[in-house]
Amino acid sequence: MIRIDAMWLATEPIDMRAGADRLLARVVQVFGVAQVHHGYLFANARGTRVKLLVHDGFGVWCAARRLNAGRFVWASAGADATAILALTAAQFDALVLGLPWQRLPEMQCITRA
């Protein structure tokens, strides 16, 4: 498996025709550098496709996932269109399954209303 120490979510949609080189250029544009063992996650405007770019120290890996039904739960850019959010491993796992990853902390316990 590819080691990923940190995961970053791009809130601005990207054209899914973008390959590894274009995604890497976007990472460098936003961060200034692509860190080793960091993953960068991108989605299309409709939220039906995602691409993950990982720098492993020797090169880059690019993986894609597409949903046949539904959409990925994605963060909005808000006022900053180039916003990048850090994700935990649990949030990443939930996101790629289509689960509400932003609500994981409140879903950890059940309370009586």
N, CA, C and O atoms as CSV, one atom per row, in Angstrom:
chain,resi,resn,atom,element,x,y,z
A,1,MET,N,N,0.834,-1.193,0.000
A,1,MET,CA,C,0.000,0.000,0.000
A,1,MET,C,C,0.871,1.246,0.000
A,1,MET,O,O,2.031,1.219,0.411
A,2,ILE,N,N,0.298,2.309,-0.459
A,2,ILE,CA,C,0.970,3.597,-0.494
A,2,ILE,C,C,0.759,4.281,0.859
A,2,ILE,O,O,-0.368,4.376,1.344
A,3,ARG,N,N,1.833,4.746,1.452
A,3,ARG,CA,C,1.752,5.428,2.738
A,3,ARG,C,C,1.234,6.853,2.538
A,3,ARG,O,O,1.744,7.603,1.705
A,4,ILE,N,N,0.216,7.207,3.313
A,4,ILE,CA,C,-0.334,8.565,3.292
A,4,ILE,C,C,-0.382,9.063,4.729
A,4,ILE,O,O,-1.129,8.542,5.557
A,5,ASP,N,N,0.426,10.079,5.013
A,5,ASP,CA,C,0.486,10.638,6.366
A,5,ASP,C,C,-0.505,11.767,6.593
A,5,ASP,O,O,-0.942,11.991,7.721
A,6,ALA,N,N,-0.864,12.478,5.533
A,6,ALA,CA,C,-1.820,13.584,5.640
A,6,ALA,C,C,-2.678,13.598,4.382
A,6,ALA,O,O,-2.206,13.283,3.290
A,7,MET,N,N,-3.933,13.965,4.548
A,7,MET,CA,C,-4.872,13.991,3.439
A,7,MET,C,C,-5.460,15.393,3.339
A,7,MET,O,O,-5.868,15.973,4.345
A,8,TRP,N,N,-5.503,15.931,2.133
A,8,TRP,CA,C,-6.006,17.281,1.891
A,8,TRP,C,C,-7.143,17.227,0.877
A,8,TRP,O,O,-7.052,16.525,-0.131
A,9,LEU,N,N,-8.195,17.958,1.144
A,9,LEU,CA,C,-9.385,18.003,0.307
A,9,LEU,C,C,-9.468,19.362,-0.376
A,9,LEU,O,O,-9.537,20.392,0.294
A,10,ALA,N,N,-9.461,19.369,-1.706
A,10,ALA,CA,C,-9.620,20.618,-2.462
A,10,ALA,C,C,-11.108,20.924,-2.557
A,10,ALA,O,O,-11.883,20.091,-3.028
A,11,THR,N,N,-11.512,22.110,-2.115
A,11,THR,CA,C,-12.931,22.454,-2.134
A,11,THR,C,C,-13.384,22.985,-3.487
A,11,THR,O,O,-14.577,22.971,-3.788
A,12,GLU,N,N,-12.453,23.449,-4.299
A,12,GLU,CA,C,-12.791,23.945,-5.635
A,12,GLU,C,C,-12.860,22.768,-6.602
A,12,GLU,O,O,-11.921,21.975,-6.660
A,13,PRO,N,N,-13.957,22.631,-7.371
A,13,PRO,CA,C,-14.038,21.517,-8.322
A,13,PRO,C,C,-12.983,21.624,-9.420
A,13,PRO,O,O,-12.506,22.713,-9.739
A,14,ILE,N,N,-12.633,20.484,-9.985
A,14,ILE,CA,C,-11.647,20.451,-11.061
A,14,ILE,C,C,-12.182,19.580,-12.191
A,14,ILE,O,O,-12.966,18.660,-11.960
A,15,ASP,N,N,-11.762,19.871,-13.384
A,15,ASP,CA,C,-12.143,19.098,-14.561
A,15,ASP,C,C,-11.529,17.703,-14.437
A,15,ASP,O,O,-10.312,17.578,-14.296
A,16,MET,N,N,-12.340,16.670,-14.486
A,16,MET,CA,C,-11.855,15.313,-14.291
A,16,MET,C,C,-11.032,14.786,-15.467
A,16,MET,O,O,-10.501,13.677,-15.401
A,17,ARG,N,N,-10.922,15.562,-16.533
A,17,ARG,CA,C,-10.006,15.175,-17.607
A,17,ARG,C,C,-8.566,15.450,-17.204
A,17,ARG,O,O,-7.634,15.019,-17.884
A,18,ALA,N,N,-8.382,16.165,-16.102
A,18,ALA,CA,C,-7.037,16.478,-15.608
A,18,ALA,C,C,-6.331,15.197,-15.208
A,18,ALA,O,O,-6.891,14.346,-14.517
A,19,GLY,N,N,-5.097,15.078,-15.654
A,19,GLY,CA,C,-4.272,13.936,-15.288
A,19,GLY,C,C,-3.385,14.273,-14.106
A,19,GLY,O,O,-3.539,15.319,-13.476
A,20,ALA,N,N,-2.459,13.384,-13.813
A,20,ALA,CA,C,-1.573,13.555,-12.663
A,20,ALA,C,C,-0.764,14.846,-12.754
A,20,ALA,O,O,-0.579,15.525,-11.745
A,21,ASP,N,N,-0.280,15.194,-13.944
A,21,ASP,CA,C,0.548,16.397,-14.090
A,21,ASP,C,C,-0.246,17.666,-13.792
A,21,ASP,O,O,0.258,18.571,-13.127
A,22,ARG,N,N,-1.464,17.735,-14.273
A,22,ARG,CA,C,-2.288,18.926,-14.040
A,22,ARG,C,C,-2.718,19.019,-12.575
A,22,ARG,O,O,-2.758,20.110,-12.005
A,23,LEU,N,N,-3.036,17.884,-11.971
A,23,LEU,CA,C,-3.390,17.880,-10.550
A,23,LEU,C,C,-2.188,18.283,-9.701
A,23,LEU,O,O,-2.326,19.038,-8.739
A,24,LEU,N,N,-1.013,17.777,-10.060
A,24,LEU,CA,C,0.203,18.139,-9.344
A,24,LEU,C,C,0.479,19.637,-9.470
A,24,LEU,O,O,0.885,20.277,-8.500
A,25,ALA,N,N,0.264,20.185,-10.643
A,25,ALA,CA,C,0.454,21.627,-10.847
A,25,ALA,C,C,-0.500,22.418,-9.950
A,25,ALA,O,O,-0.122,23.459,-9.413
A,26,ARG,N,N,-1.719,21.936,-9.785
A,26,ARG,CA,C,-2.696,22.610,-8.915
A,26,ARG,C,C,-2.244,22.563,-7.456
A,26,ARG,O,O,-2.359,23.553,-6.733
A,27,VAL,N,N,-1.731,21.416,-7.030
A,27,VAL,CA,C,-1.231,21.287,-5.658
A,27,VAL,C,C,-0.084,22.263,-5.420
A,27,VAL,O,O,-0.060,22.961,-4.406
A,28,VAL,N,N,0.854,22.313,-6.340
A,28,VAL,CA,C,1.999,23.209,-6.203
A,28,VAL,C,C,1.550,24.668,-6.235
A,28,VAL,O,O,2.120,25.507,-5.537
A,29,GLN,N,N,0.536,24.977,-7.039
A,29,GLN,CA,C,0.010,26.346,-7.102
A,29,GLN,C,C,-0.565,26.761,-5.755
A,29,GLN,O,O,-0.366,27.896,-5.320
A,30,VAL,N,N,-1.270,25.863,-5.099
A,30,VAL,CA,C,-1.930,26.196,-3.831
A,30,VAL,C,C,-0.960,26.120,-2.649
A,30,VAL,O,O,-0.922,27.030,-1.821
A,31,PHE,N,N,-0.167,25.027,-2.566
A,31,PHE,CA,C,0.704,24.799,-1.415
A,31,PHE,C,C,2.135,25.303,-1.611
A,31,PHE,O,O,2.849,25.535,-0.635
A,32,GLY,N,N,2.553,25.471,-2.853
A,32,GLY,CA,C,3.936,25.828,-3.116
A,32,GLY,C,C,4.817,24.619,-3.338
A,32,GLY,O,O,5.875,24.728,-3.959
A,33,VAL,N,N,4.393,23.454,-2.833
A,33,VAL,CA,C,5.141,22.205,-2.964
A,33,VAL,C,C,4.195,21.038,-2.676
A,33,VAL,O,O,3.262,21.167,-1.884
A,34,ALA,N,N,4.443,19.911,-3.321
A,34,ALA,CA,C,3.696,18.681,-3.011
A,34,ALA,C,C,4.519,17.891,-2.004
A,34,ALA,O,O,5.628,17.459,-2.320
A,35,GLN,N,N,4.008,17.701,-0.824
A,35,GLN,CA,C,4.731,17.015,0.234
A,35,GLN,C,C,4.739,15.500,0.010
A,35,GLN,O,O,3.771,14.930,-0.495
A,36,VAL,N,N,5.843,14.863,0.393
A,36,VAL,CA,C,5.954,13.411,0.308
A,36,VAL,C,C,4.975,12.768,1.291
A,36,VAL,O,O,4.828,13.232,2.422
A,37,HIS,N,N,4.316,11.714,0.858
A,37,HIS,CA,C,3.344,10.946,1.648
A,37,HIS,C,C,2.122,11.771,2.052
A,37,HIS,O,O,1.502,11.518,3.085
A,38,HIS,N,N,1.790,12.752,1.230
A,38,HIS,CA,C,0.553,13.503,1.409
A,38,HIS,C,C,-0.371,13.163,0.250
A,38,HIS,O,O,0.076,13.008,-0.886
A,39,GLY,N,N,-1.661,13.047,0.543
A,39,GLY,CA,C,-2.661,12.796,-0.481
A,39,GLY,C,C,-3.496,14.042,-0.705
A,39,GLY,O,O,-3.821,14.763,0.239
A,40,TYR,N,N,-3.840,14.291,-1.957
A,40,TYR,CA,C,-4.626,15.467,-2.339
A,40,TYR,C,C,-5.849,14.979,-3.099
A,40,TYR,O,O,-5.720,14.321,-4.131
A,41,LEU,N,N,-7.028,15.295,-2.596
A,41,LEU,CA,C,-8.280,14.775,-3.138
A,41,LEU,C,C,-9.037,15.883,-3.861
A,41,LEU,O,O,-9.227,16.976,-3.327
A,42,PHE,N,N,-9.470,15.581,-5.093
A,42,PHE,CA,C,-10.184,16.530,-5.947
A,42,PHE,C,C,-11.504,15.913,-6.391
A,42,PHE,O,O,-11.621,14.691,-6.480
A,43,ALA,N,N,-12.504,16.758,-6.671
A,43,ALA,CA,C,-13.792,16.283,-7.178
A,43,ALA,C,C,-14.224,17.131,-8.361
A,43,ALA,O,O,-13.750,18.250,-8.553
A,44,ASN,N,N,-15.145,16.568,-9.158
A,44,ASN,CA,C,-15.725,17.347,-10.247
A,44,ASN,C,C,-16.854,18.223,-9.689
A,44,ASN,O,O,-17.229,18.090,-8.524
A,45,ALA,N,N,-17.383,19.101,-10.510
A,45,ALA,CA,C,-18.402,20.056,-10.059
A,45,ALA,C,C,-19.687,19.363,-9.608
A,45,ALA,O,O,-20.360,19.854,-8.702
A,46,ARG,N,N,-20.039,18.239,-10.220
A,46,ARG,CA,C,-21.275,17.530,-9.847
A,46,ARG,C,C,-21.100,16.650,-8.623
A,46,ARG,O,O,-22.089,16.191,-8.051
A,47,GLY,N,N,-19.868,16.403,-8.210
A,47,GLY,CA,C,-19.626,15.584,-7.027
A,47,GLY,C,C,-19.807,14.099,-7.266
A,47,GLY,O,O,-20.030,13.346,-6.318
A,48,THR,N,N,-19.715,13.663,-8.512
A,48,THR,CA,C,-19.896,12.241,-8.822
A,48,THR,C,C,-18.575,11.514,-9.063
A,48,THR,O,O,-18.547,10.287,-9.151
A,49,ARG,N,N,-17.486,12.268,-9.170
A,49,ARG,CA,C,-16.162,11.678,-9.414
A,49,ARG,C,C,-15.130,12.346,-8.515
A,49,ARG,O,O,-15.204,13.544,-8.238
A,50,VAL,N,N,-14.168,11.546,-8.066
A,50,VAL,CA,C,-13.045,12.085,-7.304
A,50,VAL,C,C,-11.750,11.512,-7.854
A,50,VAL,O,O,-11.724,10.424,-8.430
A,51,LYS,N,N,-10.678,12.268,-7.664
A,51,LYS,CA,C,-9.331,11.811,-7.994
A,51,LYS,C,C,-8.438,12.089,-6.794
A,51,LYS,O,O,-8.525,13.138,-6.156
A,52,LEU,N,N,-7.582,11.125,-6.508
A,52,LEU,CA,C,-6.631,11.230,-5.412
A,52,LEU,C,C,-5.229,11.234,-5.989
A,52,LEU,O,O,-4.864,10.345,-6.759
A,53,LEU,N,N,-4.449,12.226,-5.621
A,53,LEU,CA,C,-3.055,12.333,-6.051
A,53,LEU,C,C,-2.176,12.157,-4.822
A,53,LEU,O,O,-2.364,12.844,-3.818
A,54,VAL,N,N,-1.213,11.235,-4.897
A,54,VAL,CA,C,-0.306,10.967,-3.776
A,54,VAL,C,C,1.125,11.029,-4.279
A,54,VAL,O,O,1.467,10.411,-5.287
A,55,HIS,N,N,1.961,11.781,-3.571
A,55,HIS,CA,C,3.397,11.840,-3.861
A,55,HIS,C,C,4.078,10.862,-2.900
A,55,HIS,O,O,4.010,11.039,-1.684
A,56,ASP,N,N,4.735,9.829,-3.445
A,56,ASP,CA,C,5.343,8.799,-2.592
A,56,ASP,C,C,6.847,8.961,-2.397
A,56,ASP,O,O,7.488,8.098,-1.798
A,57,GLY,N,N,7.408,10.040,-2.890
A,57,GLY,CA,C,8.836,10.276,-2.753
A,57,GLY,C,C,9.615,9.933,-4.009
A,57,GLY,O,O,10.731,10.417,-4.198
A,58,PHE,N,N,9.043,9.104,-4.866
A,58,PHE,CA,C,9.683,8.705,-6.113
A,58,PHE,C,C,8.907,9.182,-7.331
A,58,PHE,O,O,9.471,9.342,-8.413
A,59,GLY,N,N,7.638,9.403,-7.153
A,59,GLY,CA,C,6.753,9.826,-8.231
A,59,GLY,C,C,5.386,10.111,-7.660
A,59,GLY,O,O,5.225,10.239,-6.446
A,60,VAL,N,N,4.404,10.210,-8.528
A,60,VAL,CA,C,3.038,10.462,-8.063
A,60,VAL,C,C,2.120,9.341,-8.512
A,60,VAL,O,O,2.296,8.755,-9.580
A,61,TRP,N,N,1.151,9.063,-7.685
A,61,TRP,CA,C,0.093,8.105,-7.969
A,61,TRP,C,C,-1.196,8.897,-8.156
A,61,TRP,O,O,-1.442,9.870,-7.443
A,62,CYS,N,N,-2.006,8.484,-9.104
A,62,CYS,CA,C,-3.291,9.129,-9.323
A,62,CYS,C,C,-4.354,8.042,-9.412
A,62,CYS,O,O,-4.284,7.159,-10.267
A,63,ALA,N,N,-5.331,8.114,-8.528
A,63,ALA,CA,C,-6.420,7.140,-8.499
A,63,ALA,C,C,-7.739,7.874,-8.681
A,63,ALA,O,O,-7.882,9.020,-8.255
A,64,ALA,N,N,-8.699,7.216,-9.310
A,64,ALA,CA,C,-10.010,7.830,-9.557
A,64,ALA,C,C,-11.118,6.930,-9.026
A,64,ALA,O,O,-10.978,5.708,-8.984
A,65,ARG,N,N,-12.213,7.551,-8.624
A,65,ARG,CA,C,-13.411,6.817,-8.190
A,65,ARG,C,C,-14.619,7.545,-8.744
A,65,ARG,O,O,-14.681,8.774,-8.728
A,66,ARG,N,N,-15.580,6.776,-9.235
A,66,ARG,CA,C,-16.799,7.345,-9.812
A,66,ARG,C,C,-17.994,6.665,-9.170
A,66,ARG,O,O,-17.991,5.450,-8.974
A,67,LEU,N,N,-19.011,7.440,-8.843
A,67,LEU,CA,C,-20.256,6.882,-8.315
A,67,LEU,C,C,-21.248,6.720,-9.456
A,67,LEU,O,O,-21.403,7.617,-10.285
A,68,ASN,N,N,-21.909,5.590,-9.496
A,68,ASN,CA,C,-22.945,5.367,-10.509
A,68,ASN,C,C,-24.261,6.021,-10.104
A,68,ASN,O,O,-25.077,6.372,-10.957
A,69,ALA,N,N,-24.460,6.180,-8.810
A,69,ALA,CA,C,-25.668,6.830,-8.304
A,69,ALA,C,C,-25.281,7.678,-7.094
A,69,ALA,O,O,-24.412,7.287,-6.314
A,70,GLY,N,N,-25.906,8.808,-6.941
A,70,GLY,CA,C,-25.633,9.684,-5.813
A,70,GLY,C,C,-24.412,10.552,-6.037
A,70,GLY,O,O,-23.848,10.603,-7.130
A,71,ARG,N,N,-24.020,11.233,-4.974
A,71,ARG,CA,C,-22.892,12.160,-5.036
A,71,ARG,C,C,-22.027,12.001,-3.793
A,71,ARG,O,O,-22.487,11.548,-2.744
A,72,PHE,N,N,-20.764,12.385,-3.939
A,72,PHE,CA,C,-19.886,12.446,-2.782
A,72,PHE,C,C,-20.278,13.656,-1.956
A,72,PHE,O,O,-20.656,14.686,-2.514
A,73,VAL,N,N,-20.196,13.551,-0.640
A,73,VAL,CA,C,-20.461,14.681,0.248
A,73,VAL,C,C,-19.196,15.513,0.255
A,73,VAL,O,O,-18.147,15.054,0.706
A,74,TRP,N,N,-19.290,16.746,-0.246
A,74,TRP,CA,C,-18.096,17.579,-0.443
A,74,TRP,C,C,-18.210,18.867,0.329
A,74,TRP,O,O,-19.314,19.344,0.594
A,75,ALA,N,N,-17.089,19.430,0.688
A,75,ALA,CA,C,-17.055,20.719,1.384
A,75,ALA,C,C,-17.186,21.835,0.359
A,75,ALA,O,O,-16.728,21.699,-0.775
A,76,SER,N,N,-17.808,22.934,0.756
A,76,SER,CA,C,-17.915,24.075,-0.147
A,76,SER,C,C,-16.734,25.004,0.066
A,76,SER,O,O,-16.166,25.076,1.156
A,77,ALA,N,N,-16.378,25.711,-0.994
A,77,ALA,CA,C,-15.234,26.623,-0.933
A,77,ALA,C,C,-15.548,27.858,-0.112
A,77,ALA,O,O,-14.640,28.467,0.453
A,78,GLY,N,N,-16.801,28.236,-0.035
A,78,GLY,CA,C,-17.171,29.441,0.698
A,78,GLY,C,C,-16.561,30.673,0.056
A,78,GLY,O,O,-16.585,30.815,-1.166
A,79,ALA,N,N,-16.015,31.563,0.869
A,79,ALA,CA,C,-15.425,32.803,0.357
A,79,ALA,C,C,-14.083,32.551,-0.323
A,79,ALA,O,O,-13.696,33.298,-1.222
A,80,ASP,N,N,-13.366,31.500,0.098
A,80,ASP,CA,C,-12.043,31.206,-0.454
A,80,ASP,C,C,-12.145,30.060,-1.440
A,80,ASP,O,O,-12.251,28.903,-1.034
A,81,ALA,N,N,-12.115,30.365,-2.730
A,81,ALA,CA,C,-12.291,29.353,-3.773
A,81,ALA,C,C,-11.118,28.390,-3.858
A,81,ALA,O,O,-11.245,27.333,-4.475
A,82,THR,N,N,-9.985,28.720,-3.261
A,82,THR,CA,C,-8.827,27.834,-3.317
A,82,THR,C,C,-8.617,27.103,-1.989
A,82,THR,O,O,-7.528,26.593,-1.723
A,83,ALA,N,N,-9.651,27.054,-1.168
A,83,ALA,CA,C,-9.516,26.448,0.156
A,83,ALA,C,C,-9.165,24.970,0.056
A,83,ALA,O,O,-9.659,24.253,-0.814
A,84,ILE,N,N,-8.313,24.539,0.955
A,84,ILE,CA,C,-7.921,23.145,1.087
A,84,ILE,C,C,-8.167,22.766,2.539
A,84,ILE,O,O,-7.752,23.489,3.444
A,85,LEU,N,N,-8.832,21.648,2.772
A,85,LEU,CA,C,-9.128,21.195,4.121
A,85,LEU,C,C,-8.334,19.937,4.441
A,85,LEU,O,O,-8.142,19.085,3.574
A,86,ALA,N,N,-7.873,19.819,5.671
A,86,ALA,CA,C,-7.202,18.600,6.118
A,86,ALA,C,C,-8.266,17.575,6.504
A,86,ALA,O,O,-9.268,17.923,7.129
A,87,LEU,N,N,-8.051,16.318,6.134
A,87,LEU,CA,C,-8.967,15.234,6.472
A,87,LEU,C,C,-8.260,14.208,7.340
A,87,LEU,O,O,-7.069,13.951,7.165
A,88,THR,N,N,-8.992,13.625,8.271
A,88,THR,CA,C,-8.458,12.490,9.023
A,88,THR,C,C,-8.682,11.228,8.190
A,88,THR,O,O,-9.410,11.251,7.198
A,89,ALA,N,N,-8.059,10.143,8.595
A,89,ALA,CA,C,-8.239,8.873,7.886
A,89,ALA,C,C,-9.700,8.436,7.930
A,89,ALA,O,O,-10.223,7.935,6.934
A,90,ALA,N,N,-10.363,8.618,9.067
A,90,ALA,CA,C,-11.774,8.243,9.189
A,90,ALA,C,C,-12.650,9.100,8.277
A,90,ALA,O,O,-13.583,8.592,7.654
A,91,GLN,N,N,-12.354,10.393,8.197
A,91,GLN,CA,C,-13.120,11.272,7.315
A,91,GLN,C,C,-12.931,10.874,5.854
A,91,GLN,O,O,-13.894,10.857,5.088
A,92,PHE,N,N,-11.703,10.555,5.465
A,92,PHE,CA,C,-11.440,10.113,4.095
A,92,PHE,C,C,-12.206,8.835,3.779
A,92,PHE,O,O,-12.837,8.729,2.727
A,93,ASP,N,N,-12.150,7.868,4.686
A,93,ASP,CA,C,-12.868,6.606,4.481
A,93,ASP,C,C,-14.361,6.842,4.294
A,93,ASP,O,O,-14.983,6.248,3.414
A,94,ALA,N,N,-14.935,7.711,5.122
A,94,ALA,CA,C,-16.364,8.021,5.017
A,94,ALA,C,C,-16.670,8.748,3.716
A,94,ALA,O,O,-17.664,8.445,3.057
A,95,LEU,N,N,-15.825,9.704,3.340
A,95,LEU,CA,C,-16.058,10.487,2.127
A,95,LEU,C,C,-16.106,9.598,0.890
A,95,LEU,O,O,-17.027,9.723,0.082
A,96,VAL,N,N,-15.137,8.706,0.726
A,96,VAL,CA,C,-15.107,7.893,-0.491
A,96,VAL,C,C,-16.232,6.859,-0.530
A,96,VAL,O,O,-16.519,6.295,-1.586
A,97,LEU,N,N,-16.871,6.609,0.613
A,97,LEU,CA,C,-18.050,5.741,0.636
A,97,LEU,C,C,-19.342,6.517,0.417
A,97,LEU,O,O,-20.408,5.922,0.257
A,98,GLY,N,N,-19.248,7.859,0.410
A,98,GLY,CA,C,-20.425,8.694,0.217
A,98,GLY,C,C,-21.147,9.029,1.504
A,98,GLY,O,O,-22.292,9.479,1.468
A,99,LEU,N,N,-20.504,8.819,2.636
A,99,LEU,CA,C,-21.112,9.099,3.939
A,99,LEU,C,C,-20.861,10.550,4.357
A,99,LEU,O,O,-19.952,11.190,3.828
A,100,PRO,N,N,-21.648,11.075,5.294
A,100,PRO,CA,C,-21.489,12.469,5.735
A,100,PRO,C,C,-20.261,12.626,6.633
A,100,PRO,O,O,-20.395,12.647,7.857
A,101,TRP,N,N,-19.090,12.735,6.057
A,101,TRP,CA,C,-17.829,12.763,6.794
A,101,TRP,C,C,-17.687,13.972,7.707
A,101,TRP,O,O,-16.957,13.901,8.696
A,102,GLN,N,N,-18.365,15.088,7.409
A,102,GLN,CA,C,-18.265,16.276,8.254
A,102,GLN,C,C,-18.932,16.062,9.608
A,102,GLN,O,O,-18.641,16.777,10.567
A,103,ARG,N,N,-19.827,15.077,9.686
A,103,ARG,CA,C,-20.586,14.840,10.915
A,103,ARG,C,C,-20.038,13.694,11.750
A,103,ARG,O,O,-20.698,13.275,12.701
A,104,LEU,N,N,-18.862,13.171,11.436
A,104,LEU,CA,C,-18.312,12.035,12.178
A,104,LEU,C,C,-18.203,12.272,13.679
A,104,LEU,O,O,-18.570,11.380,14.444
A,105,PRO,N,N,-17.718,13.428,14.147
A,105,PRO,CA,C,-17.610,13.614,15.604
A,105,PRO,C,C,-18.957,13.505,16.316
A,105,PRO,O,O,-19.043,12.892,17.380
A,106,GLU,N,N,-20.000,14.087,15.746
A,106,GLU,CA,C,-21.298,14.029,16.427
A,106,GLU,C,C,-21.967,12.675,16.276
A,106,GLU,O,O,-22.917,12.374,16.998
A,107,MET,N,N,-21.489,11.852,15.349
A,107,MET,CA,C,-22.055,10.520,15.142
A,107,MET,C,C,-21.363,9.478,16.029
A,107,MET,O,O,-21.724,8.302,15.983
A,108,GLN,N,N,-20.383,9.884,16.827
A,108,GLN,CA,C,-19.637,8.962,17.677
A,108,GLN,C,C,-20.429,8.520,18.910
A,108,GLN,O,O,-20.116,7.494,19.512
A,109,CYS,N,N,-21.441,9.282,19.281
A,109,CYS,CA,C,-22.226,8.909,20.459
A,109,CYS,C,C,-23.707,9.152,20.175
A,109,CYS,O,O,-24.076,9.991,19.354
A,110,ILE,N,N,-24.524,8.406,20.867
A,110,ILE,CA,C,-25.978,8.533,20.740
A,110,ILE,C,C,-26.495,9.159,22.018
A,110,ILE,O,O,-26.181,8.705,23.119
A,111,THR,N,N,-27.289,10.200,21.863
A,111,THR,CA,C,-27.856,10.882,23.028
A,111,THR,C,C,-29.373,10.876,22.938
A,111,THR,O,O,-29.943,10.606,21.881
A,112,ARG,N,N,-30.002,11.167,24.027
A,112,ARG,CA,C,-31.455,11.259,24.080
A,112,ARG,C,C,-31.848,12.704,23.926
A,112,ARG,O,O,-31.359,13.564,24.658
A,113,ALA,N,N,-32.728,12.985,22.982
A,113,ALA,CA,C,-33.142,14.372,22.722
A,113,ALA,C,C,-34.222,14.825,23.645
A,113,ALA,O,O,-34.676,15.965,23.552
